[in-house]
Amino acid sequence: MKDNIGIEGEDKNIKKQDVLLKAEALKDNASVSEVMDTKGGRHFVWVILSECGVYRDGFDSDPYIHARNAGNQSAGLRLLHKILTVCPKKHELMFAEHKYQEENDEK
């Protein structure tokens, strides 16, 4: 049986949940920023985004492969959105580092 805590009690519970969610979001943002602060972290994120297919078309004529590609891409896009929200300049730096590395590998 559910306790009848009333509107005031429910409002306190909602505020408490909001505080906890905000604290969790701040912790997530700090973690993303910390990873993107290091060159190794940016390289790792680039590899994950690339493996998720963020920078390529995920279409495939086989519907099962297409569904898998779309799922992977969705996960990568969530990560990319988080990075672009928290530290867009570090994403630009990551992209530039990868482009520089690619150019040097071609020589």
C-alpha positions in Angstrom: 0.0 0.0 0.0 1.4 3.4 -1.0 1.8 6.0 1.7 -0.3 9.1 1.2 2.4 11.8 1.5 0.4 14.5 -0.1 1.4 17.1 -2.7 4.0 18.8 -0.4 5.8 15.5 0.2 5.8 14.6 -3.5 7.2 18.1 -4.3 10.0 17.5 -1.9 10.8 14.1 -3.5 10.8 15.7 -7.0 13.2 18.5 -5.8 15.4 15.9 -4.2 15.5 13.9 -7.5 16.3 17.1 -9.5 19.2 17.8 -7.2 20.5 14.3 -7.6 20.1 14.3 -11.4 21.9 17.7 -11.6 24.8 16.4 -9.5 25.0 13.3 -11.7 25.0 15.5 -14.9 27.7 17.7 -13.5 29.8 14.7 -12.7 29.3 13.3 -16.2 30.3 16.7 -17.7 33.4 16.8 -15.6 34.4 13.3 -16.7 34.0 14.1 -20.4 36.0 17.2 -20.0 38.7 15.4 -18.1 39.0 12.7 -20.8 39.1 15.3 -23.6 41.8 17.2 -21.8 44.5 14.6 -22.7 45.7 13.7 -26.1 45.4 10.0 -25.3 41.8 10.6 -24.2 40.9 12.5 -27.4 42.5 9.7 -29.4 40.5 7.1 -27.5 37.2 9.1 -28.1 38.1 9.4 -31.8 38.5 5.6 -32.1 35.2 5.0 -30.3 33.3 7.5 -32.5 34.9 6.0 -35.6 34.0 2.5 -34.6 30.5 3.6 -33.9 30.3 4.9 -37.5 29.6 8.6 -36.6 31.7 9.8 -39.5 30.3 7.5 -42.2 27.0 6.4 -43.6 25.5 3.4 -41.8 23.3 2.2 -44.6 23.5 -1.4 -45.7 21.2 -3.3 -48.0 21.0 -6.1 -45.4 18.4 -4.9 -42.8 20.1 -6.7 -39.9 23.5 -5.1 -40.6 21.8 -1.7 -41.2 20.0 -2.0 -37.8 23.3 -2.8 -36.1 25.0 0.1 -37.8 22.2 2.4 -36.8 22.4 1.3 -33.2 26.1 1.8 -33.1 25.8 5.2 -34.7 23.1 6.2 -32.2 25.4 5.4 -29.3 28.3 7.3 -31.0 26.0 10.3 -31.7 25.0 10.4 -28.0 28.7 10.6 -27.0 29.4 13.2 -29.7 26.5 15.3 -28.5 27.8 15.2 -25.0 31.3 16.2 -26.1 29.9 19.1 -28.3 27.8 20.3 -25.4 30.5 20.2 -22.7 33.7 21.0 -24.7 33.2 21.9 -28.3 36.8 23.4 -28.7 38.3 20.1 -27.6 36.3 18.3 -30.2 37.8 20.7 -32.8 41.2 19.9 -31.4 40.6 16.2 -31.6 39.5 16.5 -35.2 42.5 18.6 -36.1 44.9 16.1 -34.4 43.4 13.2 -36.3 43.5 15.1 -39.6 47.2 16.0 -38.9 48.0 12.3 -38.0 46.2 11.1 -41.2 48.2 13.6 -43.4 51.5 12.4 -41.8 50.6 8.7 -42.3 50.0 9.3 -46.0 53.5 10.7 -46.5 
